Amino acid sequence: MTTKTKELISMVESLPVDIKTTLVEKILNSLHPAQKEIDALWAKEAEKRVREIKTGKVKTIPGDKVFKEIHEKYSR
C-alpha cells in the first residue's frame, strides 16, 4: 500500500459517518455506473405499474390463482 493510499484511508477514517456513507455510495456507483441506470429504470417501471393499478388500467390477480393456473397449464 502506498503512502498516499494510507494517508487517504486515514483521512476517510476521520470523517463523520454521513460523509463516509456518501463517499462509499459514490465509490460504488463509480464501479457500477450501469447499475444505477438499471435501478432508475426499475423504479420508473414500478411507479408506472402502481399507477396503472391505482387508475384501474390493469387488474391484479391473486397469487394463488396465478400459481394454480401455472400448475394446471404445465403439469400435464
C-alpha distances in whole Angstrom, upper triangle without the diagonal:
4,7,8,6,7,10,11,10,13,15,15,16,19,21,24,24,26,24,21,23,24,20,20,23,22,19,21,23,21,20,24,26,29,29,30,33,34,34,36,38,39,39,42,44,44,45,48,49,49,52,54,54,55,58,59,58,57,58,56,57,56,54,56,58,56,55,58,59,56,57,61,60,57,59,62
4,5,5,6,9,10,11,12,14,15,17,19,21,24,25,26,24,21,24,24,20,20,24,22,19,22,24,22,21,25,27,30,30,31,34,35,35,37,39,40,41,43,45,45,46,49,50,51,53,55,56,56,59,60,59,58,60,58,59,58,56,59,61,58,57,61,61,58,60,63,62,60,62,64
4,5,5,6,9,10,10,12,14,15,17,19,23,24,26,23,21,24,24,20,21,24,23,20,23,25,23,23,27,29,32,32,32,35,37,37,38,41,42,42,44,46,46,48,50,52,52,54,56,57,57,60,62,61,60,61,59,60,60,58,60,63,60,59,63,64,61,62,66,65,62,64,67
4,5,5,6,9,10,10,12,14,16,17,21,22,23,20,18,21,21,18,19,22,20,17,21,23,20,21,24,26,29,30,29,32,34,34,35,38,39,39,41,43,44,45,47,49,49,51,53,54,55,57,59,58,57,59,57,58,58,56,59,61,58,58,61,62,59,61,64,63,61,63,66
4,5,5,6,9,10,11,12,14,16,19,20,21,18,16,19,19,15,16,19,18,15,18,20,18,18,22,23,27,27,27,30,32,31,33,35,36,36,39,41,41,42,45,46,46,48,51,51,52,54,56,55,54,56,54,55,55,52,55,57,55,54,58,58,56,57,61,60,58,59,62
4,5,5,6,9,10,11,13,15,18,19,21,19,16,19,20,17,17,20,20,17,20,22,21,21,24,26,30,29,29,32,34,33,35,38,38,38,41,43,43,44,47,48,48,50,52,53,54,56,58,57,56,57,55,56,56,54,56,59,56,55,59,60,57,59,62,61,59,61,64
4,5,5,6,9,10,11,13,17,18,20,17,15,19,19,16,17,20,19,17,20,23,21,22,25,27,30,30,29,33,34,34,35,38,39,38,41,43,43,44,47,48,48,50,52,53,53,56,58,57,57,58,56,57,57,55,58,60,57,57,61,61,59,60,64,63,61,63,66
4,5,5,6,9,10,11,15,16,17,14,12,16,16,12,13,17,16,14,17,19,18,18,22,23,27,26,26,29,31,30,31,34,35,35,37,39,39,40,43,44,44,46,49,50,50,52,54,54,53,54,52,54,54,52,54,57,54,54,58,58,56,57,61,60,58,60,63
4,5,5,6,9,10,13,14,16,14,11,14,15,12,12,16,16,14,16,19,18,18,22,23,27,26,25,29,30,29,31,34,34,34,37,39,39,39,42,44,43,45,48,49,49,51,53,53,52,53,51,52,52,50,52,55,52,52,56,56,54,55,59,58,56,58,61
4,5,5,7,9,13,14,16,14,12,16,17,14,15,18,18,17,19,22,21,22,25,27,30,29,28,32,33,32,34,37,37,36,39,42,41,42,45,46,46,48,50,51,51,53,56,55,54,55,53,55,54,52,55,57,55,54,58,59,57,58,62,61,59,61,64
4,5,5,7,11,13,14,12,10,14,15,12,14,17,16,15,19,21,20,21,24,25,29,28,27,30,32,31,32,35,36,35,37,40,40,40,43,45,44,46,49,49,49,52,54,54,53,54,52,54,53,52,55,57,55,54,58,59,56,58,62,61,59,61,64
4,5,5,9,10,11,9,7,11,11,9,10,14,13,13,15,18,17,18,21,22,26,25,24,27,29,27,29,32,32,31,34,37,36,37,40,41,41,42,45,46,46,48,50,50,49,51,49,50,50,48,51,53,51,51,54,55,53,54,58,57,56,57,61
4,6,8,9,12,10,8,11,13,11,12,15,16,15,17,20,20,21,23,25,28,27,26,30,31,29,31,34,34,33,36,38,37,38,41,42,42,44,47,47,47,49,52,51,51,51,49,51,50,48,51,53,51,51,54,55,53,55,58,58,56,58,61
4,7,9,12,10,9,13,14,13,14,17,18,17,20,22,22,23,26,27,31,29,28,31,33,31,32,36,36,35,37,40,39,39,43,44,43,45,48,48,48,50,53,53,52,53,51,53,52,50,53,55,53,53,57,58,56,57,61,60,59,61,64
4,6,8,6,6,10,11,10,12,15,15,15,18,20,20,22,24,25,28,27,25,29,30,28,29,33,33,31,34,37,36,36,39,41,40,41,44,45,44,47,49,49,49,50,48,50,49,48,51,53,51,51,55,56,54,55,59,58,57,59,62
4,6,6,6,9,10,11,12,14,16,17,18,20,21,23,25,25,28,27,25,28,30,27,28,32,32,30,33,35,34,34,38,39,38,39,42,43,42,45,47,47,47,48,46,48,47,46,49,51,49,49,53,54,52,54,57,57,56,57,61
4,5,5,6,9,10,10,12,14,15,16,18,20,21,23,23,26,24,22,26,27,25,26,29,29,27,30,32,31,31,35,36,35,36,40,40,39,42,44,45,44,45,43,44,43,42,45,47,46,46,49,50,48,50,53,53,52,54,57
4,5,5,6,9,10,11,12,14,15,17,19,20,21,22,24,22,20,24,25,22,23,27,26,24,27,30,29,28,32,33,32,34,37,37,36,39,42,42,41,42,40,42,42,41,44,46,44,44,48,49,47,49,52,52,51,53,56
4,5,5,6,9,10,11,12,14,15,17,19,20,20,23,22,20,23,25,23,23,27,27,25,28,31,30,30,33,35,34,35,38,39,38,41,43,43,43,44,42,44,44,43,46,48,46,46,50,51,49,51,54,54,53,54,58
4,5,5,6,9,10,10,12,14,15,17,18,19,22,21,19,23,24,22,23,27,27,25,28,31,30,30,34,35,34,36,39,39,39,42,44,44,43,44,42,44,43,42,45,47,45,45,49,49,47,49,53,52,51,53,56
4,5,5,6,9,10,11,12,14,16,17,17,20,18,16,20,21,19,20,24,23,22,25,27,26,27,30,31,30,32,35,35,35,38,40,40,39,40,38,40,40,38,41,43,41,41,45,46,44,46,49,49,48,49,53
4,5,5,6,9,10,11,12,14,15,15,18,17,15,18,20,18,18,22,22,21,23,26,25,26,29,30,30,31,34,35,35,37,39,39,39,40,38,40,40,39,42,44,42,42,46,46,45,47,50,49,48,50,53
4,5,5,6,9,10,11,13,14,15,18,17,15,19,21,19,20,23,24,23,25,28,28,28,31,33,32,34,37,38,38,40,42,42,41,43,41,43,43,41,44,46,44,44,48,48,46,48,51,50,49,51,54
4,5,5,6,9,10,11,12,14,17,15,14,18,19,17,19,22,22,22,24,27,26,27,30,31,31,33,36,36,37,39,41,41,40,41,39,40,40,38,41,44,41,41,45,45,43,45,48,47,46,48,51
4,5,5,6,9,10,11,11,14,12,11,14,16,14,15,19,19,18,21,23,23,24,26,28,28,30,32,33,33,36,38,37,36,37,36,38,37,36,39,41,38,39,42,43,41,43,46,45,44,46,49
4,6,5,6,9,10,10,13,13,11,14,16,15,16,19,20,19,22,24,24,25,28,29,29,31,33,35,35,37,39,38,38,39,38,40,40,38,42,43,41,41,45,45,43,45,48,47,46,48,51
4,5,5,6,9,10,13,13,12,15,17,16,18,21,22,22,24,26,26,27,30,31,32,33,36,37,37,40,41,40,40,41,40,41,41,39,43,44,42,42,45,45,43,45,48,47,46,48,51
4,5,5,6,8,11,10,10,13,14,14,15,18,19,19,21,23,23,25,27,29,29,31,33,34,35,37,39,38,37,38,36,38,38,36,39,41,38,38,42,42,39,41,45,43,42,44,47
4,5,5,5,8,8,7,10,12,11,13,15,16,17,19,21,21,23,25,26,27,29,31,32,33,35,37,35,35,36,35,37,37,35,39,40,37,37,41,41,39,41,44,43,41,44,47
4,6,5,9,10,9,12,14,14,15,18,19,20,22,24,25,26,28,29,30,32,34,35,36,38,40,38,38,39,38,40,40,38,42,43,40,40,44,44,41,44,47,45,44,46,49
4,6,9,9,10,13,14,15,16,18,19,20,23,24,25,27,29,30,31,33,34,36,37,39,40,39,38,39,38,39,40,37,40,42,39,39,43,42,40,42,45,43,42,44,47
4,6,5,7,9,10,11,13,15,16,17,19,21,22,23,25,26,28,29,31,32,34,35,37,35,34,36,34,36,36,34,37,39,35,35,39,39,36,38,42,40,38,41,44
4,5,5,7,9,10,11,13,15,16,17,19,20,22,23,25,26,28,29,31,32,34,35,34,33,35,34,36,36,35,38,39,36,36,40,39,37,40,42,41,39,42,45
4,5,5,6,9,10,11,12,14,15,17,18,20,21,23,24,26,27,29,30,32,33,31,30,32,31,33,34,32,35,36,33,33,37,36,34,37,39,37,36,39,41
4,5,5,6,8,10,10,12,14,15,16,18,20,21,22,24,26,27,28,30,31,30,29,30,29,30,31,29,33,34,31,31,35,34,32,34,37,35,34,37,40
4,5,5,6,9,10,11,12,14,15,17,18,20,21,23,24,26,27,29,30,29,28,30,29,31,32,30,34,35,32,32,36,36,34,36,39,37,37,39,42
4,5,5,6,9,10,11,12,14,15,17,19,20,21,23,25,26,27,29,27,26,29,28,30,31,30,33,34,31,32,36,35,33,36,38,36,36,39,41
4,5,5,6,9,10,11,12,14,15,16,18,20,21,23,24,26,27,25,24,26,25,27,28,26,30,31,27,28,32,31,29,32,34,33,32,35,37
4,5,5,6,9,10,10,12,14,15,16,18,20,21,23,24,26,24,23,25,24,26,27,25,29,30,27,28,31,31,29,32,34,33,32,35,38
4,5,5,6,9,10,11,12,14,15,17,18,20,21,23,24,23,23,25,24,26,27,27,30,31,28,30,33,32,31,34,36,35,34,37,40
4,5,5,6,9,10,11,12,14,15,17,19,20,21,23,21,20,23,22,24,26,25,29,29,26,27,31,30,28,31,34,32,32,35,37
4,5,5,6,9,10,10,12,14,15,17,18,20,21,20,18,20,19,21,23,21,25,26,23,24,28,27,25,28,31,29,29,32,35
4,5,5,6,9,10,11,12,14,15,17,18,20,19,18,20,19,22,23,22,26,27,24,26,29,29,27,30,33,32,32,34,37
4,5,5,6,9,10,11,12,14,15,17,18,17,17,19,19,22,24,23,27,27,25,27,30,29,28,31,33,32,32,35,38
4,5,5,6,9,10,11,12,14,15,17,15,14,16,16,19,21,20,24,24,21,23,27,25,24,28,30,28,29,32,34
4,5,5,6,9,10,11,12,14,15,14,13,15,14,17,18,18,22,22,20,22,25,24,24,27,29,28,28,31,34
4,5,5,6,9,10,11,12,14,14,13,15,15,18,20,20,24,24,22,25,28,27,27,30,32,31,32,34,37
4,6,5,6,9,10,11,12,11,11,14,14,17,20,20,24,24,22,24,27,26,26,29,30,29,30,33,36
4,5,5,6,9,10,11,9,8,11,10,14,16,17,20,20,18,21,23,22,22,25,27,26,27,30,32
4,5,5,6,9,10,10,10,11,11,14,16,17,20,20,19,22,24,24,24,27,29,28,29,32,34
4,5,5,6,8,8,9,11,12,16,18,20,23,23,21,24,27,26,26,30,31,30,32,34,37
4,6,5,6,5,6,8,10,14,16,18,22,20,19,22,25,23,24,27,28,27,29,32,34
4,6,5,6,5,6,7,11,13,15,19,18,17,20,22,21,22,25,26,26,28,30,33
4,5,8,8,9,10,14,16,18,21,21,20,23,25,25,26,29,30,30,32,34,36
4,6,8,10,12,16,18,21,24,22,22,25,27,26,27,30,31,30,33,35,37
4,5,6,9,13,16,18,21,19,19,23,24,23,24,28,28,27,30,32,34
4,7,10,13,17,19,22,20,19,23,24,22,24,27,27,26,29,32,33
4,7,10,13,15,18,16,15,19,20,19,20,23,24,23,25,28,30
4,7,10,13,15,13,13,17,18,16,18,21,21,21,24,26,28
4,7,9,12,11,10,14,15,14,16,19,20,20,22,24,26
4,6,9,7,7,10,11,11,13,15,16,16,19,21,23
4,6,5,7,9,10,11,13,15,16,17,19,20,23
4,5,5,6,9,10,11,12,14,15,16,18,21
4,5,5,6,9,10,10,12,14,15,16,19
4,6,5,6,9,10,10,12,14,15,18
4,5,5,6,9,10,11,12,14,17
4,5,5,6,9,10,10,11,15
4,5,5,6,9,10,10,13
4,5,5,6,9,10,12
4,5,5,6,8,11
4,5,5,6,9
4,6,6,7
4,6,7
4,6
4
